[in-house]
Amino acid sequence: MRIVDLSFPIRPHFRWKVEPTLVRSHAAGDVFQSTVLTVACHAYTHVDAPVHFLPGDHDIASMPVDQWMGEAALVDLTHLGDNGEVTAAELDAHAGHVRRGDIALLRTDWPRKVSVESEKFWRDAPYTGRSACDWLVRRGVKAVGYDYPPDYTVRTSIFEPGVRLTPEQCTTHHVFFPAGVTVIEYLANLDQVGVARCRFIALPLRIEGADGSPVRAIALVDELGGPEMAPPNPPNVRSAPAQPGRSSTPQRSERPGTAGSLL
C-alpha cells in the first residue's frame, strides 16, 4: 500500500488569512513551544459543509465522518488548459470507470502547470461546467474533489470582489449540495496517484458551527490493483449520496456568469 499526500501546505496566501502566532517558545525559556493558528475554514485543501451554501443545513461537526472517505475514481482531464471547461462530454470520454458511491477526483494537474501562489492559478484555471455537475449527480457519486478552482466565478470573487454573485453562478455548489454530494477543494499531487482507482481520505476537524475545514487529504494506492493512468503531461503542456441535502435542485443559469464566490 502506497500513501500519496494530496494536500497543499498551509502558509500565508493572498487569498486566505493564515496567521500562526507563537505564544510560547523554547527560546523564551518555556518548556513547551505552542502556536495559536488563525486560518480560514476554506483555505487550501479543505472540505465544505452543506451550511456553506444551504442556509440552516449541516455544519462540519454534524456531518458523517465517512462522507469524505472511501473508494475513489481518478478522472484524467490533464489535457485541459487555460480556461478549459470540464463538461459532460469530457466525463463521457474519460470517466467511464466512475461508480455509484465513488468519490470522483477530477485531475487537471493545474497545480503542476501554474503555482497556487500566482494570480494566473485563479484567473485562467479550468472550471466545472453545469453539464459535468449533472453528469456526476446522475452517476451517483457521494463526493467530488478538484485540483483547480471548481467554479468559473471563483476568479471574479477574488479580482472583482464588489460584484455580487447569485447562487446559480456557483455552479458546483448549486448542483451538488442540494443533491447531497459534498466537495473537496484544492487537491494537490493527483499526478502521483498513478492508478485509476484508489482509496481516499480527507477528514475535517470537528469544529462546531463551522461551514468547512482544512483537511489532510491522502490517497491509499494498492500497487497491485487497478489500471495505471497515463503519465502526467509536462507542466507547461497544455450508491446514493451518503448525506442527502435538500430534496430538489434549484433552476440554474447556463453560462458561467461574471459574479464570484468565496469558494
Buried (B, 14 or more C-beta within 10 A) or exposed (E): EEEBBBBBEBEEBEBBEBEEEEEBEEEEEEEEEEEEEEBBBBBBBBBBBBBBBBEEBBBBBBBEEEBBBBBBBBBBBBBBBEEBBBBBEBBEEBBEBBEEBBBBBBBBBBBBBBEBEEBEBBBBBBBBBBBBBBBBBEBBBBBBBBBBBBBBBBBBBBEEEEBEBEBBBBBBBBBBBBBBBBBBBBBBBBBEBBBBBBBBBBBBBEBEEBBBBBBEBBBBBEEEEBEEBEEBBEEEEEEEBBBEBEEEBEEBBEEBBEBBBBB
